[in-house]
Amino acid sequence: MSVNALWKFRKVYSTQYTLNTALPIELTKYMQVDYINRLIVQVSGNLTTGAAGGGTATGRTNPEDLLISALLQTSPTVASVIPFNAVSGRSLAIDAWLNRRCFRKATLISDNNAAAQPVDICFELNFKRNGLRKSVEYGFDMSRYTSALLTLTFGDYTRLFTGSGNQTAANNSLAGLTVSVWVDSSLNVNPQQIHAVELFEQNFPILQTQPDFLINQLPAGFLYTDLCFLTEQNNLLTPGILTNIDIEGGGRIWTQLGDNNADVIQRIMAMDNWDGSVRQSDDPDRNTNDPLTAGIYPVNMRSHDGMYTRQIDALSAQILIKLGVTYISGSQNIRLFGRRMVPGAVFKAAPAPAAPAKK
């Protein structure tokens, strides 16, 4: 008698890379009972740009920012949660690096290479994450949804380079890449509860220096478990823009106004999430090719016991964020991505019956 596997890792979908057009993938067509730990979206193949070159790098993350948006919507919608809510390739990449505690990005695409360049980008859409208490409760149970629609939007060559003589040829080459969706899932899982969790992204242009740039667009009704602030100048992750992060609400203060805490958050809280593969820009032992924490300011769940009960609570009162920001020049932006959740909203087991009283 055969015994069913308790987990699976397999490809569920594959198609041609599509430029600047939403690519809808209905996951329930390919799986109905999987308890998903993570989805992996792979872009792979060979790209020949030609040797014309002369383009200018846009400052976006190369090549991860070829992904404009990842959106995962469900029916029914639970607690107004959209599991992945229009998240960019840059945010997905940094979220995966923080989860793994290791900086590992895909090989850069060159604008001046007549030979075929191998492209292999893996975007991780993580449900369960490392370092959380009872991480099984954060998985995605396909059996509870009649629809789970993953919509991916990929861009063309101008996402990475502008003014390149290779633009037309490279666009055609990008269209020859393959997009595949892989699933890492468990089977026969019976957690005591399943949380409704959303990874979201919002962008805030910075037009002037101010000590209290207000972010009041985060709604009440959630616990906010992970917040990561990315500071960008002309699309490039850049330090020196953010000076302070103040998070408060409902009479509670998590990080304080006026502390000038951004540098410490980047140096200490960011470094808590890396394995030594990422250095500070002023580290005297840093190789010039080492990846940097510049422009990445995480305030996340794992740094605070991995327990959702100790996270930023906006279940009944909205949180307000006030940022100290410095305008330097050019186009400046604060990209905020993070997770919010409603505990036990997808499923919660009935409490065990009380033991009968002893006579």
VOBA-1610 file (N, C-alpha, C; in pm, whole numbers, padded with zeros to 5 digits, always signed):
BEGIN
Met+00086-00120+00000Met+00000+00000+00000Met+00089+00125+00000Ser+00067+00215-00096Ser+00150+00336-00106Ser+00111+00437+00001Val+00207+00518+00039Val+00186+00623+00137Val+00204+00757+00067Asn+00109+00846+00082Asn+00115+00975+00016Asn+00228+01060+00073Ala+00293+01137-00016Ala+00396+01230+00029Ala+00334+01340+00115Leu+00410+01389+00211Leu+00362+01495+00300Leu+00402+01634+00252Trp+00485+01642+00147Trp+00517+01771+00087Trp+00551+01750-00060Lys+00541+01858-00137Lys+00572+01851-00280Lys+00641+01981-00324Phe+00729+01966-00422Phe+00791+02081-00489Phe+00781+02054-00639Arg+00704+02135-00710Arg+00681+02104-00851Arg+00644+02230-00930Lys+00663+02219-01061Lys+00623+02326-01152Lys+00475+02307-01186Val+00399+02418-01178Val+00256+02408-01207Val+00216+02488-01331Tyr+00306+02573-01382Tyr+00265+02658-01495Tyr+00391+02709-01566Ser+00380+02726-01697Ser+00490+02782-01775Ser+00434+02849-01900Thr+00491+02964-01936Thr+00443+03036-02054Thr+00553+03130-02103Gln+00529+03193-02216Gln+00623+03289-02273Gln+00618+03419-02193Tyr+00734+03484-02177Tyr+00744+03615-02115Tyr+00660+03715-02193Thr+00576+03790-02124Thr+00486+03885-02187Thr+00523+04026-02145Leu+00537+04117-02242Leu+00581+04253-02214Leu+00464+04345-02180Asn+00473+04409-02062Asn+00382+04517-02023Asn+00234+04478-02032Thr+00206+04351-02011Thr+00069+04302-02016Thr+00047+04209-01897Ala-00065+04226-01829Ala-00095+04140-01714Ala-00107+03995-01757Leu-00040+03907-01683Leu-00043+03764-01710Leu-00121+03696-01597Pro-00248+03656-01621Pro-00330+03595-01516Pro-00308+03443-01509Ile-00292+03392-01387Ile-00271+03248-01365Ile-00366+03205-01254Glu-00465+03126-01287Glu-00561+03078-01187Glu-00503+02951-01123Leu-00457+02964-01000Leu-00385+02855-00935Leu-00474+02736-00903Thr-00603+02759-00884Thr-00691+02646-00851Thr-00706+02547-00966Lys-00663+02584-01086Lys-00664+02490-01197Lys-00558+02382-01180Tyr-00456+02412-01102Tyr-00341+02323-01093Tyr-00326+02255-00957Met-00396+02305-00858Met-00389+02244-00725Met-00512+02286-00646Gln-00561+02193-00565Gln-00683+02219-00487Gln-00663+02193-00338Val-00568+02108-00301Val-00554+02071-00160Val-00418+02108-00103Asp-00333+02172-00182Asp-00200+02207-00132Asp-00208+02311-00021Tyr-00119+02297+00074Tyr-00100+02398+00179Tyr+00034+02464+00147Ile+00027+02581+00084Ile+00145+02639+00019Ile+00235+02710+00119Asn+00364+02674+00115Asn+00466+02744+00192Asn+00516+02866+00117Arg+00537+02850-00013Arg+00582+02961-00097Arg+00557+02928-00243Leu+00540+03031-00321Leu+00537+03023-00467Leu+00667+03081-00520Ile+00721+03019-00622Ile+00842+03071-00686Ile+00808+03101-00831Val+00830+03224-00872Val+00812+03265-01011Val+00951+03277-01072Gln+00978+03195-01173Gln+01109+03191-01237Gln+01100+03251-01377Val+01192+03343-01407Val+01209+03395-01543Val+01344+03345-01592Ser+01344+03267-01701Ser+01469+03203-01744Ser+01476+03197-01895Gly+01598+03175-01943Gly+01624+03165-02085Gly+01750+03239-02121Asn+01769+03264-02248Asn+01885+03338-02297Asn+01842+03469-02360Leu+01921+03573-02335Leu+01891+03708-02384Leu+02013+03757-02462Thr+01993+03799-02585Thr+02101+03859-02663Thr+02066+04005-02688Thr+02142+04095-02626Thr+02111+04237-02639Thr+02172+04297-02764Gly+02281+04240-02814Gly+02358+04305-02920Gly+02465+04392-02858Ala+02549+04452-02942Ala+02663+04527-02892Ala+02648+04678-02906Ala+02530+04724-02949Ala+02514+04868-02970Ala+02526+04945-02840Gly+02456+04898-02736Gly+02470+04953-02602Gly+02447+05103-02595Gly+02526+05168-02511Gly+02513+05312-02494Gly+02400+05353-02405Gly+02330+05257-02343Gly+02218+05291-02258Gly+02262+05335-02119Thr+02171+05397-02049Thr+02196+05442-01912Thr+02112+05358-01817Ala+02175+05304-01715Ala+02102+05224-01617Ala+01998+05311-01547Thr+01879+05256-01529Thr+01769+05334-01470Thr+01782+05348-01319Gly+01867+05267-01257Gly+01876+05268-01111Gly+01789+05163-01044Arg+01700+05102-01122Arg+01619+04994-01066Arg+01707+04871-01041Thr+01655+04778-00960Thr+01730+04657-00930Thr+01736+04570-01055Asn+01855+04545-01103Asn+01880+04470-01226Asn+01917+04326-01190Pro+01842+04225-01237Pro+01728+04230-01329Pro+01593+04216-01260Glu+01589+04214-01125Glu+01465+04182-01053Glu+01351+04278-01083Asp+01385+04403-01117Asp+01279+04500-01143Asp+01217+04486-01281Leu+01251+04379-01355Leu+01171+04347-01473Leu+01028+04312-01432Leu+01011+04264-01310Leu+00876+04238-01258Leu+00818+04368-01205Ile+00714+04416-01269Ile+00650+04540-01227Ile+00559+04516-01108Ser+00482+04405-01111Ser+00383+04383-01006Ser+00347+04235-00996Ala+00332+04189-00871Ala+00277+04056-00843Ala+00154+04075-00756Leu+00042+04018-00800Leu-00086+04034-00731Leu-00150+03896-00715Leu-00186+03862-00592Leu-00257+03736-00566Leu-00387+03769-00495Gln-00499+03744-00562Gln-00632+03772-00508Gln-00707+03641-00489Thr-00791+03637-00388Thr-00865+03514-00359Thr-01015+03538-00359Ser-01087+03429-00381Ser-01231+03428-00361Ser-01264+03302-00281Pro-01324+03318-00165Pro-01364+03444-00103Pro-01244+03525-00053Thr-01266+03656-00040Thr-01167+03742+00023Thr-01187+03737+00174Val-01081+03709+00246Val-01090+03694+00392Val-01037+03819+00460Ala-01119+03882+00543Ala-01079+03997+00625Ala-01017+04109+00542Ser-01067+04128+00419Ser-01019+04233+00329Ser-00872+04218+00292Val-00818+04097+00304Val-00677+04071+00280Val-00656+04027+00136Ile-00557+04088+00069Ile-00509+04045-00062Ile-00370+03988-00038Pro-00350+03857-00046Pro-00224+03796+00000Pro-00097+03862-00054Phe-00093+03894-00182Phe+00016+03974-00239Phe-00048+04088-00317Asn-00028+04208-00267Asn-00104+04322-00312Asn-00018+04416-00396Ala-00003+04383-00525Ala+00069+04467-00621Ala+00209+04500-00572Val+00288+04395-00548Val+00423+04410-00494Val+00524+04405-00609Ser+00622+04493-00605Ser+00721+04503-00712Ser+00830+04397-00698Gly+00907+04381-00806Gly+01019+04288-00803Gly+01123+04325-00699Arg+01150+04454-00683Arg+01248+04497-00582Arg+01202+04458-00442Ser+01077+04482-00409Ser+01027+04450-00275Ser+01026+04299-00252Leu+00985+04221-00352Leu+00985+04075-00337Leu+01127+04024-00315Ala+01224+04081-00388Ala+01362+04037-00374Ala+01414+04066-00233Ile+01392+04187-00184Ile+01444+04223-00052Ile+01372+04144+00056Asp+01242+04122+00039Asp+01168+04040+00135Asp+01227+03899+00142Ala+01262+03842+00027Ala+01322+03708+00025Ala+01460+03708+00088Trp+01539+03813+00063Trp+01673+03820+00123Trp+01664+03833+00275Leu+01570+03913+00323Leu+01552+03927+00467Leu+01507+03795+00530Asn+01419+03724+00460Asn+01370+03597+00513Asn+01482+03494+00521Arg+01568+03492+00420Arg+01677+03394+00414Arg+01797+03437+00496Arg+01801+03567+00532Arg+01915+03626+00603Arg+02040+03618+00517Cys+02023+03633+00390Cys+02135+03619+00298Cys+02104+03694+00170Phe+02198+03774+00124Phe+02181+03854+00003Phe+02227+03772-00117Arg+02133+03726-00199Arg+02166+03650-00318Arg+02076+03695-00432Lys+02131+03773-00524Lys+02049+03823-00634Lys+02088+03758-00765Ala+02005+03775-00864Ala+02031+03717-00995Ala+02142+03795-01065Thr+02204+03732-01164Thr+02313+03793-01240Thr+02261+03914-01318Leu+02341+04021-01318Leu+02303+04142-01390Leu+02290+04116-01539Ile+02196+04187-01601Ile+02186+04189-01747Ile+02273+04304-01797Ser+02362+04273-01891Ser+02452+04374-01947Ser+02390+04436-02071Asp+02416+04567-02090Asp+02365+04637-02207Asp+02460+04629-02325Asn+02581+04572-02305Asn+02681+04571-02411Asn+02739+04430-02424Asn+02658+04340-02472Asn+02702+04202-02481Asn+02636+04137-02601Ala+02714+04113-02705Ala+02658+04054-02826Ala+02632+03905-02810Ala+02698+03843-02711Ala+02676+03700-02687Ala+02546+03679-02610Ala+02499+03555-02614Ala+02378+03521-02539Ala+02406+03528-02389Gln+02319+03597-02316Gln+02333+03606-02172Gln+02228+03517-02106Pro+02270+03425-02018Pro+02172+03344-01947Pro+02098+03428-01844Val+01967+03415-01842Val+01882+03486-01746Val+01814+03382-01658Asp+01824+03399-01528Asp+01759+03306-01435Asp+01724+03383-01307Ile+01602+03432-01301Ile+01555+03512-01188Ile+01447+03434-01116Cys+01460+03421-00986Cys+01357+03355-00906Cys+01298+03454-00806Phe+01169+03479-00820Phe+01097+03564-00725Phe+01024+03473-00627Glu+01046+03494-00499Glu+00981+03412-00397Glu+00863+03487-00337Leu+00747+03423-00339Leu+00628+03475-00271Leu+00609+03389-00147Asn+00662+03440-00035Asn+00669+03362+00088Asn+00543+03378+00172Phe+00486+03266+00213Phe+00379+03264+00312Phe+00440+03228+00448Lys+00486+03106+00463Lys+00561+03069+00583Lys+00699+03136+00575Arg+00747+03186+00690Arg+00878+03251+00692Arg+00962+03197+00805Asn+01091+03212+00788Asn+01185+03164+00888Asn+01178+03249+01014Gly+01196+03186+01128Gly+01209+03259+01253Gly+01079+03297+01321Leu+00964+03248+01272Leu+00836+03282+01332Leu+00788+03168+01422Arg+00720+03204+01529Arg+00657+03102+01613Arg+00539+03041+01538Lys+00532+02908+01537Lys+00423+02836+01469Lys+00407+02886+01325Ser+00515+02883+01249Ser+00512+02938+01113Ser+00412+02864+01023Val+00375+02739+01059Val+00278+02666+00979Val+00145+02742+00970Glu+00115+02823+01069Glu-00013+02895+01071Glu-00020+03007+00968Tyr+00093+03034+00900Tyr+00097+03141+00800Tyr+00087+03087+00657Gly+00075+02955+00641Gly+00065+02895+00509Gly-00066+02930+00439Phe-00070+02899+00309Phe-00186+02933+00225Phe-00258+02804+00189Asp-00378+02786+00243Asp-00454+02663+00227Asp-00545+02674+00105Met-00505+02608-00005Met-00581+02618-00129Met-00723+02566-00115Ser-00745+02471-00027Ser-00877+02409-00016Ser-00983+02505+00034Arg-00944+02619+00084Arg-01040+02715+00141Arg-01083+02823+00041Tyr-01037+02812-00084Tyr-01068+02916-00182Tyr-01123+02854-00311Thr-01221+02921-00369Thr-01271+02880-00501Thr-01190+02944-00613Ser-01114+03048-00580Ser-01027+03113-00679Ser-00905+03168-00607Ala-00789+03149-00670Ala-00664+03210-00624Ala-00593+03258-00750Leu-00616+03383-00784Leu-00570+03438-00912Leu-00440+03514-00893Leu-00332+03459-00949Leu-00201+03524-00948Leu-00186+03602-01078Thr-00164+03732-01067Thr-00147+03817-01185Thr-00008+03879-01181Leu+00071+03851-01283Leu+00208+03900-01294Leu+00217+03998-01411Thr+00286+04108-01388Thr+00310+04206-01495Thr+00459+04230-01506Phe+00515+04199-01624Phe+00657+04217-01649Phe+00677+04331-01748Gly+00789+04400-01732Gly+00819+04513-01819Gly+00917+04479-01930Asp+00949+04580-02012Asp+01042+04561-02122Asp+01182+04609-02082Tyr+01269+04618-02179Tyr+01411+04647-02156Tyr+01431+04785-02092Thr+01339+04878-02118Thr+01354+05013-02064Thr+01335+05015-01912Arg+01290+04907-01851Arg+01288+04899-01705Arg+01431+04906-01649Leu+01528+04857-01727Leu+01666+04849-01680Leu+01757+04954-01743Phe+01733+04988-01871Phe+01819+05082-01943Phe+01734+05176-02028Thr+01777+05301-02034Thr+01714+05397-02124Thr+01816+05442-02228Gly+01767+05478-02345Gly+01853+05530-02450Gly+01949+05430-02509Ser+01919+05302-02498Ser+02010+05200-02549Ser+01984+05173-02697Gly+02092+05154-02772Gly+02079+05114-02911Gly+02028+04972-02926Asn+02025+04898-02815Asn+01978+04759-02818Asn+01829+04747-02789Gln+01762+04857-02770Gln+01628+04851-02713Gln+01533+04763-02794Thr+01525+04781-02925Thr+01430+04702-03003Thr+01466+04554-03002Ala+01593+04524-03029Ala+01635+04384-03030Ala+01616+04321-02893Ala+01647+04397-02789Ala+01635+04340-02654Ala+01491+04316-02616Asn+01401+04402-02659Asn+01260+04378-02631Asn+01216+04245-02690Asn+01258+04219-02816Asn+01225+04092-02878Asn+01288+03976-02802Ser+01410+03996-02754Ser+01478+03891-02681Ser+01409+03862-02548Leu+01366+03967-02478Leu+01294+03946-02352Leu+01167+03865-02375Ala+01101+03893-02487Ala+00977+03821-02516Ala+01003+03673-02538Gly+01130+03634-02562Gly+01162+03494-02580Gly+01194+03421-02450Leu+01194+03491-02338Leu+01217+03426-02209Leu+01093+03347-02167Thr+01111+03262-02068Thr+01002+03178-02017Thr+00971+03214-01874Val+00843+03222-01842Val+00796+03244-01706Val+00737+03114-01654Ser+00789+03066-01543Ser+00740+02942-01482Ser+00698+02970-01338Val+00596+02898-01292Val+00551+02909-01153Val+00572+02773-01087Trp+00644+02774-00976Trp+00672+02655-00896Trp+00602+02668-00763Val+00567+02555-00704Val+00502+02559-00574Val+00576+02468-00477Asp+00602+02520-00359Asp+00660+02445-00247Asp+00547+02431-00145Ser+00492+02312-00132Ser+00371+02297-00052Ser+00378+02177+00041Ser+00293+02180+00142Ser+00275+02068+00234Ser+00138+02007+00211Leu+00122+01884+00256Leu-00005+01814+00243Leu-00043+01755+00378Asn-00174+01739+00399Asn-00226+01683+00525Asn-00177+01762+00646Val-00195+01892+00639Val-00156+01982+00747Val-00280+02020+00827Asn-00270+02016+00958Asn-00384+02048+01044Asn-00345+02145+01155Pro-00318+02271+01119Pro-00283+02369+01222Pro-00404+02407+01306Gln-00379+02459+01422Gln-00486+02503+01510Gln-00556+02629+01457Gln-00482+02708+01378Gln-00542+02826+01315Gln-00460+02862+01192Ile-00524+02938+01101Ile-00457+02988+00982Ile-00485+03138+00974His-00380+03215+00962His-00393+03360+00962His-00418+03413+00820Ala-00486+03524+00811Ala-00498+03598+00685Ala-00386+03701+00682Val-00295+03689+00585Val-00174+03772+00582Val-00160+03835+00444Glu-00123+03961+00442Glu-00105+04035+00316Glu+00033+04099+00312Leu+00101+04084+00199Leu+00222+04161+00170Leu+00181+04276+00078Phe+00200+04398+00123Phe+00154+04516+00048Phe+00273+04607+00017Glu+00250+04700-00072Glu+00352+04799-00108Glu+00285+04933-00135Gln+00348+05039-00085Gln+00301+05175-00114Gln+00422+05263-00140Asn+00403+05367-00221Asn+00511+05458-00257Asn+00474+05601-00222Phe+00574+05676-00172Phe+00551+05812-00125Phe+00661+05903-00179Pro+00630+05989-00278Pro+00730+06082-00330Pro+00773+06181-00222Ile+00902+06210-00218Ile+00957+06308-00123Ile+00995+06433-00203Leu+00929+06543-00173Leu+00948+06666-00249Leu+01023+06774-00171Gln+01033+06757-00039Gln+01102+06857+00042Gln+01149+06794+00173Thr+01244+06859+00236Thr+01291+06816+00367Thr+01186+06847+00472Gln+01154+06750+00557Gln+01063+06775+00668Gln+01083+06669+00776Pro+01061+06707+00903Pro+01086+06615+01014Pro+00971+06520+01041Asp+00853+06544+00980Asp+00734+06466+01017Asp+00649+06435+00893Phe+00712+06375+00792Phe+00640+06334+00672Phe+00539+06227+00712Leu+00411+06257+00692Leu+00304+06174+00747Leu+00262+06063+00651Ile+00255+05941+00703Ile+00195+05828+00632Ile+00076+05783+00716Asn-00044+05811+00666Asn-00166+05774+00739Asn-00259+05690+00651Gln-00199+05620+00554Gln-00278+05539+00461Gln-00289+05392+00503Leu-00233+05355+00618Leu-00240+05216+00662Leu-00366+05197+00747Pro-00461+05118+00701Pro-00590+05110+00769Pro-00584+05033+00900Ala-00682+05059+00985Ala-00698+04982+01108Ala-00758+04846+01075Gly-00759+04758+01176Gly-00816+04626+01159Gly-00713+04517+01141Phe-00584+04552+01155Phe-00476+04457+01130Phe-00369+04466+01239Leu-00289+04361+01250Leu-00158+04368+01311Leu-00057+04391+01199Tyr+00033+04487+01216Tyr+00138+04513+01119Tyr+00265+04446+01169Thr+00305+04338+01101Thr+00413+04254+01153Thr+00549+04285+01092Asp+00553+04336+00971Asp+00678+04365+00904Asp+00661+04494+00826Leu+00751+04590+00850Leu+00753+04712+00772Leu+00896+04733+00726Cys+00913+04762+00598Cys+01047+04788+00545Cys+01041+04913+00460Phe+01122+05012+00498Phe+01126+05139+00428Phe+01248+05140+00335Leu+01224+05166+00206Leu+01331+05174+00108Leu+01340+05319+00060Thr+01459+05377+00065Thr+01477+05515+00021Thr+01543+05514-00116Glu+01481+05584-00211Glu+01524+05578-00351Glu+01544+05719-00405Gln+01652+05737-00477Gln+01678+05861-00549Gln+01702+05826-00695Asn+01618+05879-00782Asn+01624+05843-00925Asn+01626+05691-00942Asn+01537+05625-00870Asn+01516+05479-00872Asn+01622+05400-00796Leu+01734+05460-00762Leu+01845+05387-00699Leu+01831+05389-00547Leu+01848+05273-00482Leu+01849+05271-00337Leu+01962+05359-00286Thr+01926+05457-00201Thr+02020+05563-00164Thr+02008+05594-00014Pro+02121+05600+00059Pro+02116+05642+00200Pro+02108+05793+00211Gly+02087+05842+00333Gly+02090+05985+00359Gly+01958+06056+00341Ile+01854+05985+00297Ile+01723+06047+00277Ile+01639+06038+00404Leu+01647+05925+00473Leu+01565+05899+00591Leu+01647+05923+00717Thr+01594+06006+00807Thr+01664+06035+00933Thr+01594+05976+01055Asn+01460+05958+01047Asn+01388+05908+01163Asn+01260+05836+01121Ile+01225+05732+01198Ile+01100+05659+01178Ile+01022+05662+01309Asp+00905+05723+01305Asp+00816+05731+01421Asp+00691+05650+01389Ile+00662+05547+01469Ile+00543+05464+01451Ile+00463+05468+01580Glu+00337+05512+01571Glu+00254+05521+01691Glu+00106+05508+01654Gly+00025+05485+01755Gly-00119+05474+01732Gly-00189+05414+01852Gly-00311+05458+01876Gly-00389+05406+01988Gly-00323+05432+02123Gly-00250+05541+02132Gly-00183+05574+02258Gly-00052+05502+02279Arg-00009+05422+02181Arg+00115+05346+02194Arg+00221+05401+02099Ile+00346+05393+02141Ile+00459+05440+02061Ile+00558+05325+02048Trp+00587+05287+01924Trp+00682+05178+01901Trp+00821+05233+01868Thr+00828+05330+01779Thr+00953+05402+01756Thr+00922+05550+01765Gln+01018+05628+01814Gln+00990+05761+01868Gln+01024+05873+01770Leu+00941+05977+01771Leu+00969+06099+01696Leu+01089+06170+01758Gly+01179+06222+01673Gly+01290+06302+01721Gly+01413+06226+01765Asp+01412+06093+01753Asp+01528+06014+01797Asp+01641+06009+01695Asn+01611+06048+01571Asn+01708+06031+01462Asn+01758+05886+01459Asn+01661+05794+01453Asn+01691+05652+01471Asn+01719+05577+01341Ala+01705+05642+01225Ala+01714+05569+01099Ala+01852+05506+01080Asp+01957+05577+01115Asp+02091+05522+01098Asp+02110+05397+01183Val+02062+05400+01307Val+02077+05284+01395Val+01991+05169+01346Ile+01869+05197+01298Ile+01783+05091+01245Ile+01851+05024+01127Gln+01914+05104+01040Gln+01983+05044+00926Gln+02104+04963+00971Arg+02182+05016+01064Arg+02306+04949+01105Arg+02280+04826+01192Ile+02182+04834+01282Ile+02162+04726+01378Ile+02047+04635+01336Met+01929+04692+01315Met+01815+04606+01282Met+01830+04545+01144Ala+01887+04619+01049Ala+01910+04561+00917Ala+02015+04451+00925Met+02124+04476+00999Met+02230+04376+01007Met+02184+04252+01083Asp+02084+04266+01171Asp+02027+04148+01237Asp+01970+04050+01137Asn+01936+04099+01018Asn+01868+04016+00920Asn+01960+03964+00809Trp+02091+03988+00823Trp+02185+03940+00722Trp+02286+03848+00787Asp+02352+03770+00706Asp+02449+03672+00756Asp+02592+03721+00747Gly+02612+03848+00722Gly+02746+03902+00697Gly+02774+03923+00550Ser+02680+03885+00464Ser+02698+03902+00320Ser+02671+04046+00276Val+02617+04127+00366Val+02588+04267+00334Val+02663+04355+00432Arg+02722+04462+00382Arg+02805+04550+00465Arg+02749+04692+00464Gln+02791+04769+00565Gln+02766+04912+00565Gln+02861+04980+00467Ser+02819+05094+00411Ser+02899+05161+00309Ser+03032+05211+00364Asp+03040+05237+00496Asp+03164+05288+00554Asp+03243+05180+00627Asp+03210+05053+00604Asp+03285+04943+00665Asp+03425+04939+00605Pro+03532+04956+00687Pro+03667+04961+00631Pro+03712+04829+00568Asp+03645+04717+00605Asp+03681+04587+00548Asp+03598+04549+00427Arg+03514+04640+00384Arg+03423+04607+00274Arg+03495+04608+00141Asn+03474+04502+00064Asn+03515+04500-00075Asn+03421+04589-00153Thr+03472+04658-00253Thr+03387+04752-00328Thr+03273+04683-00400Asn+03281+04551-00417Asn+03173+04477-00484Asn+03073+04418-00385Asp+03096+04436-00254Asp+03003+04382-00155Asp+02867+04451-00166Pro+02758+04376-00155Pro+02626+04440-00151Pro+02610+04523-00024Leu+02526+04624-00031Leu+02510+04719+00079Leu+02370+04716+00138Thr+02361+04758+00264Thr+02230+04778+00325Thr+02176+04917+00294Ala+02248+04996+00215Ala+02210+05134+00189Ala+02066+05145+00143Gly+01990+05230+00211Gly+01853+05256+00170Gly+01752+05152+00214Ile+01790+05055+00301Ile+01699+04949+00346Ile+01684+04961+00498Tyr+01561+04986+00545Tyr+01534+05008+00687Tyr+01421+04915+00732Pro+01453+04793+00778Pro+01348+04698+00816Pro+01311+04707+00964Val+01181+04702+00990Val+01128+04687+01127Val+01038+04564+01119Asn+01093+04447+01154Asn+01019+04326+01119Asn+00992+04236+01239Met+00912+04134+01211Met+00857+04048+01314Met+00962+03962+01382Arg+01056+03912+01301Arg+01153+03820+01359Arg+01242+03890+01461Ser+01264+04021+01442Ser+01347+04094+01537Ser+01279+04113+01671His+01148+04083+01678His+01072+04104+01801His+01001+03975+01840Asp+01079+03870+01863Asp+01034+03742+01921Asp+00961+03650+01824Gly+00931+03694+01702Gly+00862+03608+01608Gly+00719+03575+01647Met+00662+03654+01738Met+00526+03629+01787Met+00434+03741+01738Tyr+00324+03703+01673Tyr+00234+03807+01623Tyr+00169+03885+01736Thr+00160+03826+01854Thr+00097+03894+01967Thr+00178+04013+02017Arg+00302+04026+01973Arg+00388+04136+02018Arg+00418+04236+01906Gln+00336+04234+01802Gln+00362+04320+01687Gln+00283+04451+01697Ile+00299+04534+01593Ile+00237+04667+01592Ile+00086+04650+01574Asp+00012+04689+01675Asp-00131+04657+01686Asp-00215+04773+01634Ala-00284+04748+01522Ala-00379+04845+01469Ala-00516+04780+01453Leu-00546+04681+01535Leu-00674+04611+01523Leu-00792+04704+01549Ser-00777+04797+01642Ser-00888+04886+01674Ser-00858+05033+01647Ala-00730+05069+01635Ala-00694+05209+01611Ala-00586+05215+01504Gln-00601+05307+01410Gln-00507+05322+01300Gln-00369+05361+01351Ile-00265+05308+01287Ile-00130+05355+01320Ile-00095+05471+01228Leu-00012+05559+01280Leu+00041+05672+01205Leu+00192+05661+01203Ile+00250+05688+01087Ile+00394+05687+01072Ile+00438+05828+01033Lys+00537+05880+01103Lys+00595+06009+01068Lys+00744+05988+01043Leu+00788+06026+00924Leu+00926+06006+00883Leu+01001+06138+00880Gly+01122+06136+00931Gly+01213+06248+00908Gly+01283+06226+00776Val+01263+06316+00680Val+01318+06296+00546Val+01399+06419+00504Thr+01500+06394+00423Thr+01585+06499+00369Thr+01577+06496+00218Tyr+01543+06609+00159Tyr+01543+06616+00012Tyr+01683+06652-00035Ile+01739+06568-00123Ile+01874+06591-00174Ile+01865+06651-00314Ser+01814+06574-00409Ser+01797+06623-00546Ser+01725+06516-00626Gly+01683+06552-00746Gly+01623+06456-00837Gly+01488+06406-00789Ser+01453+06287-00834Ser+01327+06223-00797Ser+01351+06133-00677Gln+01290+06166-00564Gln+01309+06088-00441Gln+01178+06021-00400Asn+01192+05901-00345Asn+01075+05821-00314Asn+01103+05735-00191Ile+01001+05720-00105Ile+01003+05620+00001Ile+00911+05507-00044Arg+00969+05388-00060Arg+00890+05270-00092Arg+00872+05192+00038Leu+00748+05172+00077Leu+00716+05097+00199Leu+00651+04966+00159Phe+00716+04855+00196Phe+00647+04727+00182Phe+00643+04660+00319Gly+00539+04582+00340Gly+00525+04521+00471Gly+00412+04419+00472Arg+00396+04359+00588Arg+00288+04261+00607Arg+00192+04307+00713Arg+00065+04280+00687Arg-00039+04299+00787Arg-00120+04171+00793Met-00183+04145+00907Met-00250+04017+00925Met-00368+04031+01019Val-00461+03936+01004Val-00569+03919+01100Val-00555+03777+01154Pro-00517+03762+01280Pro-00490+03628+01333Pro-00612+03537+01327Gly-00592+03415+01280Gly-00696+03314+01280Gly-00816+03345+01193Ala-00803+03439+01099Ala-00919+03480+01020Ala-00958+03376+00915Val-00863+03301+00863Val-00894+03199+00762Val-00954+03075+00829Phe-00896+03036+00941Phe-00946+02917+01013Phe-00899+02924+01157Lys-00988+02880+01247Lys-00952+02868+01388Lys-01027+02749+01445Ala-00952+02654+01497Ala-01013+02532+01550Ala-01099+02564+01671Ala-01207+02489+01685Ala-01292+02507+01803Ala-01213+02469+01928Pro-01235+02539+02037Pro-01163+02505+02160Pro-01200+02364+02208Ala-01103+02300+02266Ala-01127+02165+02318Ala-01230+02172+02431Pro-01319+02074+02439Pro-01419+02077+02548Pro-01351+02068+02685Ala-01409+02136+02777Ala-01354+02135+02913Ala-01366+01996+02974Ala-01267+01961+03048Ala-01271+01830+03117Ala-01381+01830+03220Pro-01451+01719+03233Pro-01560+01714+03332Pro-01506+01736+03475Ala-01583+01804+03552Ala-01543+01831+03691Ala-01537+01702+03771Lys-01436+01695+03851Lys-01422+01577+03937Lys-01526+01581+04049Lys-01582+01468+04075Lys-01680+01460+04183Lys-01611+01439+04316
//
